[in-house]
Amino acid sequence: MKDVNVPALVVFVLFFALVTVMGFLASRWRRADNAAHLDEWGLGGRSFGTWVTWFLLGGDLYTAYTFVAVPAAVYATGAAGFFAVPYTIIAYPLVFLFLPRLWSVSRVHGYITPADFVRGRYGSRPLSLVVALTGILATMPYIALQLVGIQAVLDVLGVGGGENANWFVKDLPLFIAFGVLAAYTYSSGLRAPALIAFVKDALVYIVIIVAVIYIPIRLGGYGHIFDSVAQHFKEVKTGSLTVPDNKQWTYATLGLGSAMALFMYPHSVTGVLASKSRNTVRRNMAIMPAYSLMLGLLALLGFMAIAAGVGKGVKGFNAQLSVPQLFANMFPDWFTGVAFAAIGIGALVPAAIMSIAAANLFTRNVYKEWLKPAATPADETRIAKLVSLLVKVGALVFVLGMDKQAAINLQLLGGLWILQTFVAIVGGLFTRWFHHWALFAGWAAGMVYGTWKAYGIASPATKHFGGNAAEIPGIGEIGYIGLTAFVLNLVVSVVLTLVLRAVKAPDGPDETKPSDYSAEAGDEELKNAPEPVAAH
Amino acid sequence: MPSDPPTVDDVAPEPAGRHIPAVTPERVLAGLALLVPIVAMLWVSSYNKSEPAVAGTPFFYWYQLLWVPVSAVFTVTAYLLINRDEKARKAAGQGGAR
């Protein structure tokens, strides 16, 4: 059994206490008059400017799980795990094209979730419902994985009692962390993670910059690091320093598919809609790459862990512990505490935003749409707050009760699933040509195909859902299943739309008009538009 | 629920002033600026090699890391171009049909 690293633990707990206080105080930050409205709790009053949005989105998209999983993938497979870098490079130019339109139309009509937009654009309740449910389904395991990030840190810190402790003592720190998180999310809504994101991102930047300078100095420079990695891969044969020829398609399709999926996630949309203007969204697409650079450097830490001999000779060493263990081996204890605080707080921010996004989806697109159409904005806020608690309890039960591997499998599936809402959402931002039943069928085809293909993939860790790449029919290369499913989804949507238009199938009403998609804060049109309160 | 009749995107509202076509040089250039980083990253075989290494770091890694700031420059360019385009549209009284 390991000893507890006391100085690191003290620093960790201090930072944790600091952000807890900030989380509760956040409810007073920029408080609006109409606190009962869901726009306030669920979107921070749609008031965030360029810098707050930048911190919020950074805190939202680059999660603790990312910090642990990306270098873990590089540690285990080398170049193939580096796809996270092209993925984040592609993402921002790609979404630059359509996110401003989503912001504008959502602002004009008071949409809070992507499913709200689908409801308004196509006038279709079933399509809106499946978009909402896909979002909730994809978000839940993602929240659960944030816990895995905290667990990894606690493990290395030596708290959590090790294998032999009883389950309650072992998981007590996790209970405390999530209890606190749930409480301030409940009371402060999106303002809490927005404020805490400042601390999180600052800590992350400091830790990464120190790590990529200090650790290579101690390891004898980057040349030496890559030499030992090459040597290591020659021995273990699990990875390589460049992508093997038959994996190049996988590398590219994973990057593209993940980039397309990124802003389909409800929590990303929440971060975007919380900004105060269309131009704020655009500006952020230009400055978000600062985080991508950080992610790329972070990925290299996986190689440093190899060079430092982390996990060397340990049978069944969990790759996810490689970077936390590297920090613990390399840094002085107090700075290890800072680094672990960055990861721990890095879990809290996205977990809060994800639970808010899932709660918004449930409240708007399931509760109000199907269960209680007469719900007032105050009812909506009340329900959303309660659901945000339930979602987190669900995630906790999930991680503690089920196999951790199940959470990882489901998160991989989540990316594949959420990508299937792309045609309906992004298609709808540019054209009303698609028929809503065709989109529904396309979505169903993509979901079934993707899930079925993923089910058939085994890995050493798991019998099913062990990966995300399979042969692309007709091309013969190995590619990301989610992207193949997306292409199938698109083809089905196009073909069925042609058929349905040919037989003149009745279409739903569209409550948006072309100029809604270019509305900017301060426009005359927006002043006359129904305020968010009056939407629907 | 408002029940407006279905509208189609290409039926733009009557322009109030001077007409600006949907395709302008600014929009085309902005589109290209956004496309360049995407194509560069998807073209894996162009950078899937170890040499030339810089300070011991194989080409594969430093090249992709270099693309992060380069892609940001392209996105900023697109941002400036689109801003100009929208201002022109606003001035023409169309409110930007984008």
Chai-1 contact restraints between the chains, C-beta under 6 A:
chainA,res_idxA,chainB,res_idxB,connection_type,confidence,min_distance_angstrom,max_distance_angstrom,comment,restraint_id
A,V85,B,Q64,contact,1.0,0.0,6.0,A-B,restraint_1
A,P86,B,M41,contact,1.0,0.0,6.0,A-B,restraint_2
A,I89,B,P37,contact,1.0,0.0,6.0,A-B,restraint_3
A,I89,B,M41,contact,1.0,0.0,6.0,A-B,restraint_4
A,I89,B,W67,contact,1.0,0.0,6.0,A-B,restraint_5
A,I89,B,V68,contact,1.0,0.0,6.0,A-B,restraint_6
A,I89,B,S71,contact,1.0,0.0,6.0,A-B,restraint_7
A,I90,B,I38,contact,1.0,0.0,6.0,A-B,restraint_8
A,I90,B,M41,contact,1.0,0.0,6.0,A-B,restraint_9
A,Y92,B,T75,contact,1.0,0.0,6.0,A-B,restraint_10
A,P93,B,L34,contact,1.0,0.0,6.0,A-B,restraint_11
A,P93,B,P37,contact,1.0,0.0,6.0,A-B,restraint_12
A,P93,B,I38,contact,1.0,0.0,6.0,A-B,restraint_13
A,P93,B,T75,contact,1.0,0.0,6.0,A-B,restraint_14
A,F96,B,L34,contact,1.0,0.0,6.0,A-B,restraint_15
A,Y222,B,A55,contact,1.0,0.0,6.0,A-B,restraint_16
A,Y222,B,G56,contact,1.0,0.0,6.0,A-B,restraint_17
A,Y222,B,T57,contact,1.0,0.0,6.0,A-B,restraint_18
A,G223,B,G56,contact,1.0,0.0,6.0,A-B,restraint_19
A,F226,B,G56,contact,1.0,0.0,6.0,A-B,restraint_20
A,L241,B,P58,contact,1.0,0.0,6.0,A-B,restraint_21
A,T242,B,N48,contact,1.0,0.0,6.0,A-B,restraint_22
A,T242,B,F60,contact,1.0,0.0,6.0,A-B,restraint_23
A,V243,B,N48,contact,1.0,0.0,6.0,A-B,restraint_24
A,Q248,B,V44,contact,1.0,0.0,6.0,A-B,restraint_25
A,Y251,B,V44,contact,1.0,0.0,6.0,A-B,restraint_26
A,A252,B,L42,contact,1.0,0.0,6.0,A-B,restraint_27
A,A252,B,V44,contact,1.0,0.0,6.0,A-B,restraint_28
A,R282,B,Y79,contact,1.0,0.0,6.0,A-B,restraint_29
A,M285,B,T75,contact,1.0,0.0,6.0,A-B,restraint_30
A,A286,B,T75,contact,1.0,0.0,6.0,A-B,restraint_31
A,A286,B,V76,contact,1.0,0.0,6.0,A-B,restraint_32
A,A286,B,Y79,contact,1.0,0.0,6.0,A-B,restraint_33
A,P289,B,V68,contact,1.0,0.0,6.0,A-B,restraint_34
A,P289,B,S71,contact,1.0,0.0,6.0,A-B,restraint_35
A,P289,B,A72,contact,1.0,0.0,6.0,A-B,restraint_36
A,S292,B,V68,contact,1.0,0.0,6.0,A-B,restraint_37
A,L293,B,V68,contact,1.0,0.0,6.0,A-B,restraint_38
A,G296,B,L65,contact,1.0,0.0,6.0,A-B,restraint_39
A,T431,B,D9,contact,1.0,0.0,6.0,A-B,restraint_40
A,R432,B,V8,contact,1.0,0.0,6.0,A-B,restraint_41
A,R432,B,D9,contact,1.0,0.0,6.0,A-B,restraint_42
A,D507,B,P6,contact,1.0,0.0,6.0,A-B,restraint_43
A,P509,B,S3,contact,1.0,0.0,6.0,A-B,restraint_44
A,D510,B,P6,contact,1.0,0.0,6.0,A-B,restraint_45
A,D510,B,T7,contact,1.0,0.0,6.0,A-B,restraint_46
A,E511,B,P2,contact,1.0,0.0,6.0,A-B,restraint_47
A,E511,B,D4,contact,1.0,0.0,6.0,A-B,restraint_48
A,K513,B,T7,contact,1.0,0.0,6.0,A-B,restraint_49
A,P514,B,D9,contact,1.0,0.0,6.0,A-B,restraint_50
A,P514,B,A12,contact,1.0,0.0,6.0,A-B,restraint_51
A,S515,B,G95,contact,1.0,0.0,6.0,A-B,restraint_52
A,S518,B,G96,contact,1.0,0.0,6.0,A-B,restraint_53
A,S518,B,R98,contact,1.0,0.0,6.0,A-B,restraint_54
